[in-house]
Amino acid sequence: LGGSIPCDPARDTPEALHEFLHAHCSSKTLQAAIDFAYHDLIGKIRGIPTYQYYAAVPRTVENSVTVFIKDSIEKTQQETRRIFSNYPNLGLLKIKLKGEQDIERAKAIKAVAPAQAKFTLDANQGFQDPKEAVRALTEIIGILGHVTLVEEPCPKGELDKLAYVTSHLSVPVFADESAATFSDVEEIVRTKAAHGVNI
C-alpha cells in the first residue's frame, strides 16, 4: 500500500474500505487482514461485538471436527473414538474420503459413533468418474444415516462432473477446491454445478 488508508472506521463503512483496497492493494491476504482489523475497530469505537455491526443476534453454526484418513481402517476407527471421547457434545463429524476404501471407512466410523451423530463428507476430489461417485457416496450416505453435505467429489474445476453428482445425490454438494476465486464461484453458480461453496 505504501501509505495511510484514507478511511475512518468512526465514519466510513467497510464498503468504502473495500473500494480503496480493491483499487490499491493486490494482495488478497493483506486485504483480508486489513478488513478484519477495520471491523474490529468499528466494534471497539461503537462499543459492540463486531458481529452486531451486521446482526443483533449471531447466527450459530454447529461445531465440526474432522477425522482424517489414517494408515488403516482400524486407526481411523480409533481416531473416531478419540474424537467423540474428547468432544462428547460434538454435533458434526467431518469425514475425509479419497475414493478408495471409503465404504469400509464409513462402516468403521459408524460402528463407534453415537447414534445421533451427523456427518459431512469431504471427498477430496477422489472420484474421476461422477457415476462412480454417485454410487459410492449414495452407499456411504446409507451407511452413515444423517449426512448434511458432500464436498468436492470430483477433480478441481471439472464442473460438468461436479454438476452430475450434484444432480444425482440426495444431499447437498458443495464445491471446495473448485471455488478458489470469485470467477470460479460465478461459474459454479452459472452452471449450477453445486448447491454451495466451502470458504
C-alpha positions in Angstrom: 0.0 0.0 0.0 2.8 2.4 0.7 0.9 4.9 2.8 -2.1 5.5 5.0 -5.6 4.3 4.3 -8.0 7.3 3.8 -10.9 5.6 5.6 -12.0 6.3 9.2 -13.8 3.5 11.0 -15.7 6.1 13.0 -17.5 7.3 9.9 -16.7 5.2 6.8 -18.3 1.9 6.1 -16.4 -1.3 5.3 -17.6 -1.0 1.8 -15.6 2.3 1.4 -12.6 0.4 2.7 -13.2 -2.4 0.2 -13.3 0.1 -2.7 -10.0 1.6 -1.7 -8.3 -1.8 -1.1 -9.5 -3.2 -4.4 -8.0 -0.2 -6.2 -4.7 0.0 -4.3 -3.9 -3.5 -2.9 -3.4 -6.6 -5.0 -2.7 -9.0 -2.1 -5.9 -10.8 -1.0 -4.3 -11.8 2.2 -3.4 -8.2 3.1 -6.9 -7.1 2.1 -8.4 -9.7 4.5 -6.1 -8.7 7.3 -6.9 -5.0 7.0 -10.6 -5.8 6.7 -10.6 -7.8 9.9 -8.8 -5.0 11.7 -11.2 -2.4 10.4 -14.2 -4.4 11.5 -12.6 -4.8 14.9 -12.0 -1.0 15.2 -15.7 -0.3 14.2 -16.8 -2.6 17.0 -14.4 -1.0 19.6 -15.5 2.5 18.6 -19.2 1.6 18.9 -18.7 -0.5 22.0 -20.2 -3.6 20.4 -19.1 -7.0 19.5 -18.1 -7.0 15.8 -21.0 -9.3 14.7 -23.5 -6.7 16.0 -22.5 -4.4 13.1 -24.4 -6.8 10.9 -26.9 -8.6 13.2 -28.3 -8.1 16.7 -28.1 -11.9 17.3 -25.3 -14.0 15.9 -26.2 -17.0 13.7 -24.7 -20.0 15.4 -23.1 -22.8 13.3 -22.7 -26.3 14.6 -19.1 -27.1 15.5 -17.3 -29.8 13.5 -14.2 -31.9 14.0 -12.5 -33.8 11.2 -11.4 -37.4 11.2 -8.6 -37.6 8.7 -7.5 -40.6 6.6 -5.2 -42.9 8.6 -2.9 -45.7 7.6 -5.6 -48.3 8.3 -9.3 -48.6 8.8 -8.6 -49.6 12.4 -6.6 -46.4 13.1 -9.5 -44.4 11.5 -11.9 -46.1 13.9 -9.6 -45.4 16.9 -9.3 -41.7 15.9 -13.1 -41.5 15.7 -13.4 -43.0 19.2 -10.9 -40.5 20.5 -12.7 -37.5 18.9 -16.1 -38.5 20.3 -14.5 -39.2 23.7 -12.8 -35.7 23.7 -15.9 -33.9 22.4 -18.9 -35.7 23.9 -21.3 -33.0 22.7 -20.0 -32.9 19.1 -22.8 -32.3 16.7 -21.0 -32.9 13.4 -18.1 -35.1 12.3 -16.4 -34.4 9.0 -15.0 -37.5 7.3 -12.2 -37.3 4.8 -12.6 -39.6 1.9 -10.3 -40.5 -1.0 -12.2 -42.6 -3.5 -10.9 -46.0 -2.2 -11.8 -47.9 0.9 -14.4 -45.2 1.7 -17.2 -47.6 2.3 -15.2 -49.6 4.8 -14.1 -46.4 6.4 -17.7 -45.3 6.8 -18.8 -48.6 8.3 -15.9 -48.4 10.9 -16.8 -44.9 11.8 -20.5 -45.6 12.1 -19.8 -48.5 14.4 -18.3 -46.3 17.1 -20.2 -43.0 16.5 -23.0 -42.0 18.8 -26.5 -42.8 17.4 -27.4 -39.1 17.0 -24.1 -38.2 15.1 -24.3 -36.2 11.9 -21.7 -36.2 9.3 -20.2 -34.2 6.4 -18.2 -36.0 3.7 -15.1 -34.4 2.2 -14.4 -36.5 -0.9 -11.2 -34.6 -1.6 -11.6 -34.8 -5.4 -11.4 -38.6 -5.0 -13.7 -39.6 -7.9 -12.7 -39.3 -11.5 -15.9 -40.9 -12.7 -19.0 -39.0 -11.5 -21.3 -42.1 -11.8 -19.0 -44.0 -9.5 -19.0 -41.0 -7.1 -22.8 -41.1 -7.0 -22.9 -44.9 -6.5 -20.2 -44.9 -3.7 -21.5 -41.7 -2.0 -25.1 -43.0 -2.0 -23.9 -46.2 -0.3 -21.9 -44.2 2.3 -24.8 -41.9 3.0 -27.0 -45.0 3.5 -24.4 -46.4 6.0 -23.9 -43.2 8.0 -27.5 -42.1 8.0 -27.6 -38.3 8.7 -25.2 -36.8 6.1 -25.5 -33.0 5.9 -23.4 -32.4 2.7 -20.6 -33.7 0.4 -17.6 -31.6 -0.5 -15.8 -31.6 -3.8 -16.3 -35.2 -5.0 -14.6 -34.8 -8.4 -11.4 -33.2 -9.6 -11.0 -29.5 -9.2 -12.5 -27.4 -11.9 -14.3 -30.3 -13.7 -17.7 -28.7 -13.2 -19.6 -31.0 -15.6 -18.7 -33.9 -13.3 -19.5 -31.9 -10.2 -22.9 -30.9 -11.7 -23.6 -34.6 -12.4 -23.0 -35.6 -8.8 -24.9 -32.6 -7.5 -28.0 -33.5 -9.6 -27.9 -37.2 -8.6 -27.2 -37.2 -4.8 -29.9 -36.9 -2.1 -27.8 -34.4 0.0 -26.3 -31.0 -0.9 -23.0 -31.0 -2.8 -20.5 -28.2 -2.1 -17.6 -27.0 -4.2 -14.3 -26.5 -2.2 -11.1 -26.6 -4.3 -13.1 -25.6 -7.4 -14.2 -22.4 -5.6 -10.8 -20.6 -5.3 -11.7 -17.3 -6.9 -14.8 -15.1 -7.3 -14.9 -16.0 -11.0 -14.8 -19.7 -10.0 -17.8 -19.2 -7.8 -19.6 -17.2 -10.5 -19.1 -20.1 -12.9 -20.3 -22.7 -10.3 -23.4 -20.6 -9.8 -23.9 -20.1 -13.6 -23.6 -23.8 -14.4 -25.5 -24.9 -11.2 -22.6 -27.3 -10.5 -23.1 -27.3 -6.7 -25.5 -26.3 -4.1 -23.0 -24.1 -2.3 -19.3 -23.4 -1.8 -16.9 -24.0 1.1 -15.0 -20.9 2.0 
